[in-house]
Amino acid sequence: MNKGLSDKHPFAEAFLETAISLARIAHCTYQNGDGHGAPDVSAKKRVRSAIIDPISIVHSKQHHNY
């Protein structure tokens, strides 16, 4: 897939990037499942880690140069 991006083609760059992104999403979904049709423990853990228990980013006044 990535090699095809460097070849000559009649398609716009935005179209190719979208097509590659869709292929990657499809691969990830089929490899790991979408967690919707038959949710399992690993799907629940992925959702929990991404949405329910996200990594918190702490901003301190030291890092800001106002």
The first five atom37 places (N, CA, C, CB, O) and aatype in JSON, in Angstrom:
{
  "aatype": [12, 2, 11, 7, 10, 15, 3, 11, 8, 14, 13, 0, 6, 0, 13, 10, 6, 16, 0, 9, 15, 10, 0, 1, 9, 0, 8, 4, 16, 18, 5, 2, 7, 3, 7, 8, 7, 0, 14, 3, 19, 15, 0, 11, 11, 1, 19, 1, 15, 0, 9, 9, 3, 14, 9, 15, 9, 19, 8, 15, 11, 5, 8, 8, 2, 18],
  "atom_mask": [
    [1, 1, 1, 1, 1],
    [1, 1, 1, 1, 1],
    [1, 1, 1, 1, 1],
    [1, 1, 1, 0, 1],
    [1, 1, 1, 1, 1],
    [1, 1, 1, 1, 1],
    [1, 1, 1, 1, 1],
    [1, 1, 1, 1, 1],
    [1, 1, 1, 1, 1],
    [1, 1, 1, 1, 1],
    [1, 1, 1, 1, 1],
    [1, 1, 1, 1, 1],
    [1, 1, 1, 1, 1],
    [1, 1, 1, 1, 1],
    [1, 1, 1, 1, 1],
    [1, 1, 1, 1, 1],
    [1, 1, 1, 1, 1],
    [1, 1, 1, 1, 1],
    [1, 1, 1, 1, 1],
    [1, 1, 1, 1, 1],
    [1, 1, 1, 1, 1],
    [1, 1, 1, 1, 1],
    [1, 1, 1, 1, 1],
    [1, 1, 1, 1, 1],
    [1, 1, 1, 1, 1],
    [1, 1, 1, 1, 1],
    [1, 1, 1, 1, 1],
    [1, 1, 1, 1, 1],
    [1, 1, 1, 1, 1],
    [1, 1, 1, 1, 1],
    [1, 1, 1, 1, 1],
    [1, 1, 1, 1, 1],
    [1, 1, 1, 0, 1],
    [1, 1, 1, 1, 1],
    [1, 1, 1, 0, 1],
    [1, 1, 1, 1, 1],
    [1, 1, 1, 0, 1],
    [1, 1, 1, 1, 1],
    [1, 1, 1, 1, 1],
    [1, 1, 1, 1, 1],
    [1, 1, 1, 1, 1],
    [1, 1, 1, 1, 1],
    [1, 1, 1, 1, 1],
    [1, 1, 1, 1, 1],
    [1, 1, 1, 1, 1],
    [1, 1, 1, 1, 1],
    [1, 1, 1, 1, 1],
    [1, 1, 1, 1, 1],
    [1, 1, 1, 1, 1],
    [1, 1, 1, 1, 1],
    [1, 1, 1, 1, 1],
    [1, 1, 1, 1, 1],
    [1, 1, 1, 1, 1],
    [1, 1, 1, 1, 1],
    [1, 1, 1, 1, 1],
    [1, 1, 1, 1, 1],
    [1, 1, 1, 1, 1],
    [1, 1, 1, 1, 1],
    [1, 1, 1, 1, 1],
    [1, 1, 1, 1, 1],
    [1, 1, 1, 1, 1],
    [1, 1, 1, 1, 1],
    [1, 1, 1, 1, 1],
    [1, 1, 1, 1, 1],
    [1, 1, 1, 1, 1],
    [1, 1, 1, 1, 1]
  ],
  "atom_positions": [
    [[0.82, -1.19, 0.0], [0.0, 0.0, 0.0], [0.87, 1.25, 0.0], [-0.93, 0.0, 1.2], [0.68, 2.15, -0.82]],
    [[1.81, 1.3, 0.92], [2.63, 2.49, 1.02], [3.49, 2.71, -0.22], [3.51, 2.41, 2.25], [3.74, 3.85, -0.6]],
    [[3.94, 1.62, -0.85], [4.73, 1.74, -2.07], [3.91, 2.4, -3.17], [5.24, 0.37, -2.54], [4.43, 3.19, -3.96]],
    [[2.64, 2.08, -3.22], [1.76, 2.65, -4.24], [1.63, 4.16, -4.15], [0.0, 0.0, 0.0], [1.31, 4.81, -5.14]],
    [[1.86, 4.72, -2.99], [1.78, 6.17, -2.84], [2.88, 6.89, -3.59], [1.83, 6.54, -1.37], [2.71, 8.03, -4.02]],
    [[4.02, 6.23, -3.76], [5.14, 6.87, -4.45], [5.08, 6.69, -5.96], [6.45, 6.33, -3.92], [5.79, 7.38, -6.69]],
    [[4.26, 5.77, -6.45], [4.12, 5.56, -7.89], [3.32, 6.69, -8.52], [3.44, 4.21, -8.17], [2.6, 7.41, -7.84]],
    [[3.47, 6.84, -9.84], [2.68, 7.84, -10.55], [1.23, 7.37, -10.63], [3.25, 8.1, -11.98], [0.96, 6.19, -10.83]],
    [[0.31, 8.31, -10.46], [-1.11, 7.97, -10.47], [-1.92, 9.22, -10.82], [-1.55, 7.4, -9.09], [-1.44, 10.34, -10.65]],
    [[-3.13, 9.03, -11.32], [-3.96, 10.18, -11.71], [-4.84, 10.72, -10.57], [-4.85, 9.79, -12.86], [-5.69, 11.57, -10.81]],
    [[-4.64, 10.24, -9.35], [-5.53, 10.61, -8.25], [-4.96, 11.75, -7.42], [-5.78, 9.4, -7.36], [-3.74, 11.93, -7.33]],
    [[-5.86, 12.52, -6.82], [-5.45, 13.61, -5.93], [-4.84, 13.03, -4.65], [-6.65, 14.53, -5.6], [-5.21, 11.94, -4.22]],
    [[-3.93, 13.77, -4.06], [-3.26, 13.32, -2.83], [-4.26, 13.08, -1.7], [-2.21, 14.35, -2.39], [-4.13, 12.1, -0.96]],
    [[-5.25, 13.95, -1.57], [-6.26, 13.8, -0.51], [-7.04, 12.5, -0.69], [-7.23, 15.0, -0.51], [-7.36, 11.83, 0.29]],
    [[-7.34, 12.14, -1.92], [-8.06, 10.89, -2.19], [-7.22, 9.69, -1.76], [-8.42, 10.78, -3.69], [-7.73, 8.77, -1.13]],
    [[-5.94, 9.71, -2.1], [-5.07, 8.6, -1.74], [-4.89, 8.47, -0.23], [-3.7, 8.76, -2.41], [-4.89, 7.36, 0.3]],
    [[-4.75, 9.59, 0.46], [-4.61, 9.55, 1.91], [-5.87, 8.99, 2.56], [-4.3, 10.95, 2.47], [-5.8, 8.23, 3.53]],
    [[-7.04, 9.38, 2.04], [-8.3, 8.87, 2.57], [-8.43, 7.37, 2.32], [-9.49, 9.61, 1.94], [-8.85, 6.62, 3.2]],
    [[-8.07, 6.93, 1.12], [-8.14, 5.5, 0.8], [-7.22, 4.68, 1.7], [-7.78, 5.27, -0.68], [-7.6, 3.61, 2.17]],
    [[-6.02, 5.18, 1.93], [-5.07, 4.48, 2.8], [-5.61, 4.44, 4.23], [-3.68, 5.16, 2.77], [-5.51, 3.41, 4.9]],
    [[-6.17, 5.55, 4.7], [-6.73, 5.59, 6.06], [-7.87, 4.6, 6.21], [-7.21, 7.0, 6.41], [-7.96, 3.91, 7.23]],
    [[-8.74, 4.52, 5.22], [-9.85, 3.57, 5.28], [-9.34, 2.13, 5.31], [-10.78, 3.77, 4.09], [-9.89, 1.29, 6.03]],
    [[-8.31, 1.85, 4.55], [-7.74, 0.5, 4.55], [-7.16, 0.17, 5.93], [-6.66, 0.37, 3.47], [-7.31, -0.95, 6.41]],
    [[-6.49, 1.13, 6.54], [-5.92, 0.9, 7.87], [-7.01, 0.68, 8.91], [-5.02, 2.08, 8.29], [-6.9, -0.19, 9.77]],
    [[-8.08, 1.49, 8.83], [-9.2, 1.34, 9.76], [-9.84, -0.03, 9.59], [-10.25, 2.45, 9.53], [-10.14, -0.7, 10.58]],
    [[-10.05, -0.45, 8.35], [-10.66, -1.76, 8.09], [-9.78, -2.87, 8.65], [-10.88, -1.96, 6.58], [-10.29, -3.81, 9.27]],
    [[-8.48, -2.77, 8.45], [-7.56, -3.79, 8.97], [-7.66, -3.87, 10.49], [-6.11, -3.49, 8.53], [-7.76, -4.95, 11.05]],
    [[-7.62, -2.73, 11.14], [-7.68, -2.69, 12.61], [-9.01, -3.24, 13.11], [-7.47, -1.26, 13.13], [-9.05, -3.99, 14.08]],
    [[-10.12, -2.86, 12.45], [-11.44, -3.31, 12.86], [-11.58, -4.82, 12.72], [-12.52, -2.61, 12.05], [-12.08, -5.48, 13.62]],
    [[-11.13, -5.36, 11.59], [-11.26, -6.8, 11.39], [-10.27, -7.58, 12.25], [-11.05, -7.14, 9.93], [-10.55, -8.71, 12.64]],
    [[-9.12, -6.99, 12.54], [-8.13, -7.68, 13.36], [-8.58, -7.71, 14.82], [-6.76, -6.99, 13.24], [-8.46, -8.75, 15.48]],
    [[-9.09, -6.58, 15.33], [-9.43, -6.48, 16.74], [-10.92, -6.53, 17.01], [-8.88, -5.22, 17.3], [-11.33, -6.59, 18.18]],
    [[-11.74, -6.51, 15.99], [-13.19, -6.45, 16.17], [-13.63, -5.03, 16.46], [0.0, 0.0, 0.0], [-12.84, -4.21, 16.94]],
    [[-14.88, -4.74, 16.18], [-15.37, -3.39, 16.41], [-15.92, -3.22, 17.81], [-16.44, -3.04, 15.4], [-16.19, -2.1, 18.24]],
    [[-16.1, -4.32, 18.55], [-16.58, -4.24, 19.91], [-18.06, -3.91, 20.02], [0.0, 0.0, 0.0], [-18.57, -3.73, 21.12]],
    [[-18.74, -3.83, 18.9], [-20.16, -3.46, 18.92], [-21.05, -4.7, 18.78], [-20.47, -2.47, 17.79], [-21.97, -4.89, 19.56]],
    [[-20.78, -5.52, 17.79], [-21.62, -6.68, 17.53], [-21.55, -7.73, 18.63], [0.0, 0.0, 0.0], [-22.58, -8.27, 19.03]],
    [[-20.37, -8.01, 19.1], [-20.18, -8.99, 20.17], [-19.07, -8.49, 21.09], [-19.84, -10.41, 19.6], [-17.93, -8.94, 20.99]],
    [[-19.4, -7.54, 21.97], [-18.36, -6.97, 22.83], [-17.73, -8.03, 23.73], [-18.93, -5.85, 23.68], [-18.42, -8.87, 24.3]],
    [[-16.43, -7.97, 23.83], [-15.72, -8.88, 24.72], [-14.91, -8.05, 25.71], [-14.79, -9.85, 23.91], [-14.97, -6.83, 25.71]],
    [[-14.17, -8.72, 26.54], [-13.42, -8.04, 27.59], [-12.38, -7.09, 27.01], [-12.74, -9.06, 28.5], [-12.22, -5.97, 27.5]],
    [[-11.66, -7.51, 25.96], [-10.62, -6.65, 25.4], [-11.21, -5.4, 24.75], [-9.79, -7.43, 24.38], [-10.62, -4.33, 24.84]],
    [[-12.37, -5.53, 24.1], [-13.02, -4.35, 23.51], [-13.44, -3.38, 24.61], [-14.24, -4.77, 22.67], [-13.29, -2.17, 24.46]],
    [[-13.97, -3.91, 25.68], [-14.38, -3.05, 26.81], [-13.16, -2.35, 27.41], [-15.11, -3.88, 27.89], [-13.25, -1.18, 27.8]],
    [[-12.03, -3.05, 27.51], [-10.82, -2.44, 28.04], [-10.32, -1.32, 27.14], [-9.72, -3.5, 28.23], [-9.87, -0.28, 27.62]],
    [[-10.39, -1.52, 25.8], [-9.95, -0.48, 24.87], [-10.82, 0.76, 24.99], [-9.97, -1.0, 23.43], [-10.3, 1.88, 25.0]],
    [[-12.13, 0.58, 25.08], [-13.03, 1.72, 25.22], [-12.78, 2.42, 26.55], [-14.51, 1.27, 25.12], [-12.71, 3.64, 26.61]],
    [[-12.65, 1.65, 27.59], [-12.41, 2.24, 28.92], [-11.12, 3.05, 28.92], [-12.35, 1.14, 30.0], [-11.08, 4.16, 29.45]],
    [[-10.06, 2.51, 28.33], [-8.78, 3.22, 28.35], [-8.8, 4.47, 27.48], [-7.66, 2.3, 27.89], [-8.1, 5.43, 27.78]],
    [[-9.59, 4.47, 26.43], [-9.64, 5.62, 25.53], [-10.61, 6.7, 25.98], [-10.0, 5.17, 24.15], [-10.35, 7.89, 25.78]],
    [[-11.72, 6.31, 26.58], [-12.78, 7.28, 26.87], [-13.0, 7.47, 28.37], [-14.07, 6.85, 26.22], [-13.04, 8.6, 28.85]],
    [[-13.15, 6.4, 29.08], [-13.54, 6.5, 30.48], [-12.35, 6.84, 31.37], [-14.17, 5.19, 30.95], [-12.48, 7.67, 32.27]],
    [[-11.2, 6.22, 31.14], [-10.0, 6.47, 31.95], [-8.87, 7.03, 31.08], [-9.54, 5.16, 32.64], [-7.81, 6.41, 30.98]],
    [[-9.08, 8.18, 30.45], [-8.02, 8.7, 29.57], [-6.82, 9.19, 30.38], [-8.57, 9.85, 28.71], [-6.91, 9.41, 31.59]],
    [[-5.72, 9.33, 29.7], [-4.51, 9.84, 30.34], [-4.73, 11.32, 30.61], [-3.24, 9.61, 29.44], [-5.09, 12.08, 29.71]],
    [[-4.52, 11.73, 31.84], [-4.69, 13.15, 32.15], [-3.4, 13.9, 31.86], [-5.12, 13.34, 33.63], [-2.3, 13.39, 32.09]],
    [[-3.56, 15.1, 31.37], [-2.42, 15.96, 31.07], [-2.45, 17.09, 32.09], [-2.46, 16.5, 29.59], [-3.42, 17.85, 32.16]],
    [[-1.4, 17.19, 32.85], [-1.33, 18.2, 33.89], [-0.48, 19.36, 33.39], [-0.75, 17.61, 35.22], [0.67, 19.17, 32.98]],
    [[-1.06, 20.54, 33.42], [-0.32, 21.74, 33.01], [0.13, 22.47, 34.27], [-1.2, 22.67, 32.11], [-0.67, 22.73, 35.18]],
    [[1.38, 22.8, 34.32], [1.87, 23.58, 35.45], [2.25, 24.96, 34.97], [3.07, 22.88, 36.14], [2.5, 25.17, 33.78]],
    [[2.29, 25.9, 35.87], [2.62, 27.27, 35.52], [4.07, 27.39, 35.07], [2.37, 28.2, 36.7], [4.42, 28.35, 34.39]],
    [[4.92, 26.44, 35.43], [6.33, 26.47, 35.04], [6.5, 26.36, 33.53], [7.09, 25.35, 35.72], [7.42, 26.95, 32.97]],
    [[5.63, 25.63, 32.87], [5.77, 25.37, 31.45], [5.24, 26.49, 30.57], [5.08, 24.1, 31.09], [5.45, 26.46, 29.36]],
    [[4.58, 27.46, 31.14], [4.0, 28.54, 30.34], [4.9, 29.77, 30.43], [2.57, 28.87, 30.82], [5.31, 30.17, 31.52]],
    [[5.18, 30.36, 29.31], [5.97, 31.59, 29.26], [5.06, 32.74, 28.88], [7.15, 31.46, 28.26], [4.96, 33.09, 27.7]],
    [[4.41, 33.33, 29.86], [3.5, 34.44, 29.58], [4.18, 35.76, 29.77], [2.27, 34.37, 30.45], [3.56, 36.8, 29.57]]
  ]
}
